Amino acid sequence: MDANQLRRAFTGFFVERGHTLVPSSGLIPHHPRAPLFTNAGMNQFLPYLLGEESPPYPRATSVQKCVRIRGKDDDIELIGRDNTHLSLFEMLGNFSFGDYFKADAIPYAWELVTEIFGLDGDRLWITVHVDDDEAADIWHDEVGVPVERIQRMGGDNFWEMGETGPCGPSSEIYYDKGAEYGREGGPLDGDEGRFIEFWNLVFMQYDRQADGKLAALPRRNIDTGAGLERVLSILQGRDSVWDIDVLRPIIGGAESVTGRRYGADADTDVALRILADHGRGMTFLINDGVFPSNEDRGYVLRRIIRRAVRQAFQMDVERLVTPALVAATIEVMADAYPELARNHDFISGVVQREEERFRHTLRAGLVLLDDLVASGTTSISGATAFHLHDTLGFPIELTREIARERGIDVDLAGFESEMDQQRRRAREAATRSDEAGTGAETYRELLDQFGPTEFVGYSEYESKGRVLALVGDELFLDRTPFYAEGGGQVGDTGTIVTDTGRAEVLDTTYALPGLHSHRVRVVEGGLTPGQEATATIDAPRREAIRRNHTGTHILHWALREVLGTHVKQAGSLVAPDRLRFDFSHYGPLAPEELVRVEALANERVLANEPVRAYETTKEEAERIGAIAFFGDKYGEFVRVVEAGGRSVELCGGTHVGALGMIGPITVVSEGSIGANLRRIEALTGEASFARFRRRDDTLNRAAALLRVTPDEVPERIEKALEERRALEHELEQVRRQAAGGDADRLAADAVDGVVVARRDGGSRDDLRELAVALRDRPGMRAVVLGGAPDGGGVTLVAATTKESGLAAYDLIVDAARTVGGGAGKGKNPELSIAGGRDASKLDAALEQARAAAGIGR
């Protein structure tokens, strides 16, 4: 079998037995308890294995790509030096989620290995956990494996995902390559090179807790792992995985790019194997969204890229090697993983940039290390190792590796001490400045790795791009049609969609100059770095924005025409619903000036001249009279926007193709925002039409109410105002006459020149006028009136004469408190007005006023 045939044979066997074929998940696991990389076929099934979710199927089978190059499973030092270890490998798996267990899983494995793969059962050895009598009995009693070929082991036959998580006893199948490969004795006592473990049946029944205790899983599960490369080496009769069909051609790619021949000598063979393995690893990691960095997964990727580059460097290979390794990997693996071919250019670009940077670092570091070796030193100090790491970008692992090859030690404790001091300095710096924070460092790392975002939004509203990173709610693409907020123009919104998810783009800004940040809300599934994405801007919104932006340029020109060339832009806002333009000018615009500005702008719109944008040198832009925007800094090359034949400005924003596309420009307001600074706000396009429609609707409603035509509305309003003034005058006369009559009636009831009475329903002013009119009658000394207006509440008014010896405030101060209010003394002692909330107590309050005035009922 070749690799493709093996994948089909394995999964087909289990599909026939009721298993659902599940595609490989990515190398970045998403479960919170998963390890750094997908390191086993069971990673994507963790929610089912832990009982957190109900599985959609009781049985599954898969071919899972895996990486084991860190932590407990860090095999990187062995890669290339033995016949089995790889950084990236494929795991054939079958799974049961509480369905079948040992009694079915063990016979399935034996049937597949002996009948489908055709392996000789007499050359197969079995291991089980020391305490697993059940598995041993099934192998012997049900399958028929002789007792002497079933061996018991301890920790090697207890599988764990990591320090915590699903685990359980396991049973492994070994292949005996024969006496020529070492002593007999089986996996327990024989030579490792003779007995090759290629199948691991995990009887997953426990969940390892953080305290080390084993808790029973909600259901017992089966997790089988069979290394595709090891199985292939047995089926293809090869002594090592390096000679099978998925690796030997990649070694051939390494031979071609280095000019070295595999099999020439042991050291060259190790180097070529490392190049082939690391080429595979870097290709798959980048394809799945891991990018070189100094943290976590990115650091692991950077490490394997740099290890590969160093192997080439040691062989005096000056040309770049990583793009060739990527190409060789994709040629071999694209049938099984077609997305690799689609992403070829992107992956190659990432490794090429990383290799180019590291080659410079490597030369500088090796010079320093060679000088140390030549000096006769037996140890590299912690300070020197830290200098290599911090200043030259030399990873400590690489320093250790080179030092070991040259027979010298590295002071790791001293290095860690230096690192601790650096971390402390970084924390202190972070508290002083947000710029030293993680976000800014991540942005710089992205910019260093991938260069500036390719902006295609001048000509494209939808484009393909690749997800580079997700930092909080910020998503980064290598190319985008989304305009990042700048030059007064707001950022674009829209959607970013991948095969696994959809995100709404709420805003677009610059994280750093040249690096577009899309602020997103994921609304479906999830998006993963490395995925190809379709980025689509909100087209109607962009159309409105670019109308307003070009409209801003035309208004700028019109203002300079009407007011003079001293007018300069001092700020702007270009949004989808409006535009705002701030400019320098010494005074308000006269109405006729504002009309002229609007008229000139619309003349240019009606002329429908073309709008042209192009790049040129700054000197050429200055020569043709292009106006620079406020506060902007320009490089050697600038972008010029010619809006018709009159407006020429430097601008990076988006614009219409011809002035007629702006639609009518409507000035909404103009006013001062500071000394010699003015602000004009305006509408264009649909917003202008909407404003016209609202005004027209308002005019038509007014005309209908007035029962005239729209053209007659002003004249009819003037007439109505005259009629109203006349009616108000008549009403005032009537009110005064009524107040006079009421004052006469109240005066007749005065006691010792004092009137205290209640009058509800009138306004506060009515009550005050009545009180003053009554007080001014002959013989009156004081008046207190209280009322409950129609709108609610209480009003109290007190009016006194100078000769009375009474103060208006004193007459109602207590009464006001009774109705839940208060009275103010004010400047006039002869008139006081108070308010309150509780009309039910008004009569009691008026009794208090009578007492204060010295009268009774």
Helices and strands as residue ranges (DSSP letters): H 3-15, E 20-21, G 43-45, H 46-49, E 59-67, G 71-73, E 88-97, H 102-111, I 112-116, G 121-123, E 124-129, H 133-137, I 138-143, G 147-149, E 150-153, G 155-157, E 158-160, E 165-176, G 179-181, H 186-189, E 195-208, E 214-227, H 228-235, G 241-243, H 248-258, H 266-287, H 296-314, H 322-333, H 339-342, H 344-374, E 379-380, H 382-390, H 396-405, E 409-410, H 412-432, G 434-436, H 438-450, E 454-455, E 462-471, E 474-477, E 479-480, E 494-497, E 501-512, E 515-525, E 532-537, H 539-563, E 569-574, E 579-584, H 591-607, E 611-617, H 618-623, E 637-643, E 647-650, G 659-662, E 666-674, E 677-683, H 685-706, G 710-712, H 713-748, E 754-758, H 764-775, E 782-787, E 794-800, G 802-804, H 808-818, E 822-823, E 831-836, G 839-841, H 842-853
